[in-house]
Amino acid sequence: MSAEQFQQLTVADYVIQALRTDQGTEGNSLAFPLLGMFGETGSLLSELKKKQRDKVAFVAYAANVAEELGDVLWYLTVLANRGGVSLADVATNVGRNFVNWKAADDAAIDFASLQPDHIQLAGEPTPEFESKLLKLAGDVGQLAMDYRSGALNDNKAALTGRLVTVLRSLIGTASDAGMSLEGAAVKNLWKISDRWPKEQKYPPPLDEKAIPEEQLPRRMVIDIVEREVRGQKYVFQTCNEINIGDRLTDNAEEPDDYRFHDVFHYAYAAVLTWSPVLRALLRLKRKSDPVADEAQDGARAVLIEEGITTWIFSLAEDLKYFEGMKAGELPFDLLKGIRQFVKGYEAKACPLWLWEEAILQGYAAFRYLREHRRGRVTIDMANRRLTIEALQ
């Protein structure tokens, strides 16, 4: 895209896209976005602390600060909307006071115009960054105190004034951090789309360009049965009456039914169209493609998938194996962690909402197996579904 074609992100456009993901919790009260803004401001302080403690090793500083700035902006947007305040009005008046207040021209105000032209983007934070960040935290804290005291009840003017103060501090914090607030807003919108897209459109299978003989099966039925052998319980798996993999135990001191965990790999295959583990079980490495064979289907990729599965399982135990959770409710930090796991592998192309589908479907089947100790699993890649039914 040329410089002439590039369009600055307006505040109004950001608001429209950001508000798609406000779930309207707690009757649209201000408490939720206030708590969120307070928490994200604290995260910004944490990022600064890490940077000061380990200037060389903390390489994720810039990316993390940009993400936290975008999150603060999202909560500010939700807070303004729930309070009946136009964020464009707030942005237009960050350099004004109520005496010379000016209504916003929504089409004109953009994020780029809110910051000075001379800031050095993506550089080290200025010496003033710490004080600006502490001021932002103080302003957010004062906003929370005003809400708690009732000073904002039916007082739109007071809320508007506080929001102007917070946005002014947020702009100053971004500038002294060497960050573009517009860049943080764009990154935030990308995260929203990755997690809560307006339209969920399944990407093509990751191995669609592989020869048919080396593609993951588009449909596969697997029978999973728990049996006792010499006093020890094992899980056996068969497809067309042929054994798949080894018989499995929990491999743990305390039984936790991890012996059924292959169902998670089947869910990854069905929904994500990705599973180096299933490829290994079926001997389906992409030998015709040396790069895919070595990097995507090799032992390291298998370990990555197993690591993701074990890590999610350790979190799922405390969340009743995600029972009752619906799409959009899986912890975002969990999904972010997965993105870090698969960095450098083809599964990085899978959006976070698709990972959530795979996890929820896999755990639905796992819960069934925990209860019934046997079941027939169907991988249906065409419809991105993993289903389970009774096995007599």
C-alpha positions in Angstrom: 0.0 0.0 0.0 1.4 3.4 -1.0 1.6 6.4 1.4 -1.2 8.0 -0.7 -3.5 5.0 -0.2 -2.9 4.7 3.5 -5.7 6.1 5.7 -5.2 7.1 9.3 -7.3 5.2 11.8 -10.0 7.6 13.1 -11.3 7.5 16.7 -14.8 6.9 15.4 -13.8 3.9 13.3 -11.9 2.4 16.3 -14.9 2.8 18.6 -17.2 1.0 16.1 -14.9 -2.0 15.9 -13.9 -2.1 19.5 -17.5 -2.0 20.9 -18.3 -5.2 19.0 -16.6 -7.1 21.8 -18.2 -5.4 24.8 -20.4 -8.1 26.1 -22.5 -5.8 28.2 -21.7 -7.5 31.5 -23.3 -6.4 34.8 -26.1 -4.4 33.2 -23.7 -2.1 31.3 -22.3 -0.7 34.6 -19.0 1.2 34.7 -17.5 -1.2 37.2 -16.3 -3.8 34.6 -14.4 -1.4 32.3 -13.0 0.5 35.3 -11.6 -2.6 36.8 -10.2 -3.6 33.4 -8.5 -0.3 32.9 -7.0 -0.3 36.4 -5.7 -3.8 35.8 -4.1 -3.0 32.4 -2.5 0.1 33.8 -1.0 -2.1 36.4 0.3 -4.3 33.7 2.0 -1.3 32.1 3.7 -0.6 35.3 4.8 -4.2 35.5 6.3 -4.0 32.0 8.3 -0.9 33.0 9.6 -2.7 36.1 10.8 -5.7 34.0 12.5 -3.3 31.5 14.3 -1.5 34.3 15.3 -4.7 36.0 16.7 -6.5 32.9 17.3 -4.0 30.1 19.1 -6.5 27.8 17.1 -9.7 28.2 13.6 -8.3 28.2 13.2 -8.2 24.5 9.4 -8.4 24.6 9.1 -4.9 26.1 8.0 -2.9 23.1 5.4 -5.5 21.9 4.0 -5.9 25.4 3.7 -2.1 26.1 1.9 -1.6 22.7 -0.5 -4.4 23.6 -1.2 -3.0 27.1 -1.7 0.5 25.7 -4.2 -0.9 23.3 -6.0 -2.7 26.1 -6.2 0.5 28.2 -7.7 2.3 25.2 -10.3 -0.5 24.7 -11.5 -0.2 28.3 -11.5 3.6 28.0 -13.7 3.2 24.9 -16.1 0.8 26.6 -16.3 3.1 29.7 -17.1 6.1 27.6 -19.8 4.3 25.7 -21.4 2.9 28.8 -21.4 6.4 30.3 -23.0 7.9 27.2 -19.9 9.9 26.3 -18.5 10.2 22.8 -14.8 9.2 22.7 -14.3 11.4 19.7 -15.5 14.4 21.8 -13.0 13.3 24.5 -10.2 13.0 22.0 -11.0 16.4 20.4 -10.7 18.1 23.7 -7.6 16.6 25.3 -5.9 19.9 24.8 -8.9 22.0 25.9 -11.0 22.6 29.0 -14.7 23.0 29.5 -14.6 26.7 28.8 -13.5 26.2 25.2 -15.1 22.8 24.7 -15.6 21.8 21.1 -17.8 19.1 19.7 -16.0 16.5 17.6 -16.0 16.2 13.9 -16.0 12.4 13.9 -14.6 12.1 10.4 -11.6 14.4 11.1 -10.2 13.3 14.5 -7.7 10.4 14.2 -5.1 8.9 16.5 -2.1 10.2 14.6 -3.2 13.8 15.2 -3.3 13.2 19.0 0.4 12.7 19.3 3.3 15.2 18.6 5.0 14.7 15.3 8.5 14.6 16.9 8.2 11.4 19.0 10.7 8.7 18.2 8.7 5.6 17.7 9.8 2.2 18.8 12.7 3.6 20.7 13.7 3.4 24.4 11.3 5.1 26.8 12.3 8.7 27.8 13.3 9.5 31.3 9.8 11.1 31.7 8.0 7.8 30.9 8.0 6.6 34.4 6.4 9.7 35.8 3.9 9.8 32.9 2.9 6.2 33.6 2.5 6.8 37.3 0.3 9.8 36.5 -1.8 7.6 34.2 -2.2 5.1 37.1 -3.1 8.0 39.4 -5.7 9.4 37.0 -7.3 5.9 36.5 -7.3 5.5 40.3 -9.0 8.8 40.8 -11.6 7.8 38.2 -12.3 4.6 40.2 -12.5 6.5 43.5 -15.0 8.9 42.0 -17.1 6.0 40.8 -17.0 4.3 44.1 -18.0 7.5 46.0 -20.9 8.1 43.7 -19.5 11.3 42.3 -20.1 10.1 38.7 -23.7 9.0 39.3 -25.9 10.8 36.8 -23.1 13.3 36.2 -22.0 13.0 32.6 -19.9 16.2 32.8 -17.8 14.8 35.7 -17.3 11.5 33.8 -16.3 13.3 30.6 -13.8 15.4 32.5 -12.2 12.4 34.1 -12.0 10.6 30.7 -10.3 13.6 29.1 -7.7 13.5 31.9 -7.1 9.8 31.5 -6.8 10.0 27.7 -4.4 12.9 28.0 -2.2 10.8 30.3 -2.5 7.8 28.0 -1.3 9.9 25.0 1.6 11.3 27.1 2.5 7.8 28.3 2.5 6.4 24.7 4.6 9.3 23.4 7.2 9.0 26.2 7.4 5.3 25.7 8.2 5.9 22.0 5.0 4.2 20.9 2.3 5.2 18.4 -1.1 5.2 20.0 -2.5 4.5 16.5 -0.3 1.5 16.3 -1.5 0.3 19.7 -5.1 0.8 18.5 -4.5 -1.1 15.3 -2.9 -4.0 17.2 -5.8 -4.0 19.6 -8.3 -4.3 16.7 -6.2 -7.1 15.2 -6.4 -8.9 18.6 -10.1 -8.4 18.7 -10.5 -9.9 15.2 -8.2 -12.8 16.1 -10.2 -13.6 19.2 -13.7 -12.4 18.4 -14.1 -11.9 14.7 -17.1 -10.3 13.1 -17.4 -13.3 10.9 -15.9 -16.7 11.6 -14.5 -18.0 8.4 -12.6 -21.2 8.4 -9.1 -21.0 6.8 -8.2 -23.7 4.3 -6.6 -26.9 5.7 -2.9 -26.4 6.5 -1.9 -29.3 4.4 -4.2 -28.6 1.4 -1.1 -28.3 -0.9 0.3 -31.7 0.2 -0.3 -34.7 -2.0 -3.5 -36.6 -1.0 -1.5 -39.5 0.4 0.2 -37.2 2.9 -2.8 -35.2 4.0 -4.4 -35.7 7.4 -7.6 -37.8 7.0 -10.6 -35.6 6.3 -12.8 -38.1 8.1 -11.8 -40.7 10.6 -13.6 -42.8 13.2 -11.7 -44.0 16.3 -12.9 -46.3 19.0 -11.6 -45.5 22.5 -11.9 -48.1 25.2 -10.6 -48.4 28.7 -9.7 -52.0 29.8 -8.1 -53.5 32.8 -5.0 -55.7 32.2 -3.4 -57.4 35.2 -4.8 -55.0 37.6 -3.7 -51.9 35.6 -6.2 -49.8 33.6 -5.2 -48.9 30.0 -6.8 -47.0 27.2 -6.8 -48.7 23.8 -7.6 -47.0 20.5 -8.6 -48.6 17.2 -9.5 -47.4 13.7 -11.1 -50.0 11.4 -10.1 -52.6 14.0 -6.4 -51.6 13.7 -4.7 -50.5 16.9 -3.5 -46.8 16.9 -0.5 -46.0 19.1 0.4 -47.5 22.4 -2.0 -48.4 25.2 -2.1 -45.4 27.6 -2.1 -44.8 31.3 -2.2 -41.5 33.1 1.6 -41.5 33.7 1.0 -39.7 37.0 1.1 -40.5 40.7 -2.5 -39.3 41.2 -5.0 -40.6 38.6 -6.5 -37.8 36.5 -7.7 -39.6 33.3 -5.0 -38.1 31.2 -5.0 -41.5 29.5 -7.8 -40.2 27.3 -5.7 -37.2 26.2 -5.3 -38.3 22.6 -8.8 -37.0 22.0 -7.3 -33.5 22.2 -5.0 -34.3 19.3 -8.0 -35.5 17.3 -9.7 -32.2 18.0 -6.7 -30.3 16.8 -6.8 -32.4 13.6 -10.5 -32.0 13.1 -10.8 -28.2 13.8 -7.3 -26.8 13.2 -6.3 -29.3 10.5 -3.1 -29.6 12.5 -1.6 -32.4 14.6 2.0 -33.6 14.3 1.1 -36.2 16.9 -1.7 -37.8 14.8 0.7 -37.7 11.8 3.2 -39.7 13.8 0.6 -42.2 14.9 -0.6 -42.7 11.4 2.9 -42.4 9.8 1.7 -39.5 7.6 4.8 -37.3 7.6 5.0 -35.1 4.4 8.0 -36.8 3.0 7.4 -35.2 -0.4 8.1 -31.8 1.1 11.5 -31.9 2.9 10.9 -28.6 4.8 7.5 -29.7 6.1 8.8 -33.2 6.8 11.7 -31.8 8.9 10.2 -28.7 10.6 6.4 -29.2 10.7 6.1 -33.0 11.1 9.3 -33.8 13.0 9.9 -34.8 16.6 10.1 -31.2 17.9 6.7 -30.3 16.4 5.3 -33.4 18.2 6.8 -32.3 21.5 5.3 -28.8 21.0 1.9 -30.2 20.5 2.2 -32.5 23.5 3.5 -29.6 25.5 0.5 -27.5 24.6 -1.8 -30.3 25.5 -0.2 -31.0 28.9 -0.1 -27.2 29.7 -3.8 -26.7 28.9 -4.7 -29.8 30.9 -3.0 -28.4 34.0 -5.1 -25.3 33.7 -8.3 -27.1 32.8 -8.3 -29.2 36.0 -9.1 -26.1 38.0 -11.8 -25.0 35.6 -13.8 -28.3 35.7 -12.3 -29.2 32.3 -14.1 -26.2 30.7 -17.5 -27.6 31.5 -20.3 -25.1 30.7 -17.9 -22.7 28.8 -19.2 -21.3 25.6 -17.3 -19.8 22.6 -15.7 -16.5 23.6 -15.3 -17.5 27.3 -12.0 -19.4 27.3 -9.3 -17.4 29.2 -7.6 -15.1 26.8 -4.2 -15.6 28.5 -4.5 -19.3 27.8 -4.9 -18.6 24.1 -2.1 -16.1 24.0 0.1 -18.7 25.6 -0.7 -21.2 22.8 0.3 -18.6 20.3 3.7 -18.4 21.9 4.0 -22.2 21.9 3.4 -22.5 18.1 5.6 -19.6 17.1 7.6 -20.8 14.1 5.2 -23.6 13.2 2.3 -23.7 10.7 -0.3 -23.7 13.5 0.6 -20.1 14.2 -1.7 -19.2 11.2 -4.7 -20.6 13.2 -6.7 -17.7 14.7 -7.3 -17.8 18.4 -11.1 -18.3 18.0 -10.3 -21.5 16.1 -8.0 -22.7 18.8 -10.8 -22.1 21.3 -13.2 -24.2 19.1 -10.7 -27.0 19.0 -10.1 -26.9 22.8 -13.8 -26.8 23.7 -14.7 -29.6 21.3 -11.8 -31.7 22.6 -12.7 -31.2 26.2 -16.4 -32.0 25.5 -15.2 -35.4 24.2 -12.8 -35.8 27.1 -15.6 -35.2 29.7 -17.7 -37.8 27.9 -14.9 -40.3 28.1 -14.3 -39.6 31.8 -17.9 -40.4 32.5 -18.4 -43.4 30.2 -14.9 -44.8 29.9 -15.4 -45.6 26.2 -16.7 -43.8 23.1 -16.6 -43.6 19.3 -14.8 -40.4 18.1 -15.3 -39.0 14.6 -13.0 -36.5 13.0 -14.9 -34.4 10.5 -12.4 -32.0 9.0 -14.8 -30.8 6.3 -17.1 -29.4 9.0 -14.4 -28.7 11.5 -16.1 -30.9 14.1 -15.0 -33.6 16.5 -18.0 -35.6 17.8 -18.3 -38.5 20.2 -21.0 -41.1 20.7 -21.7 -44.2 22.7 -19.7 -47.3 21.9 -21.3 -50.6 22.8 
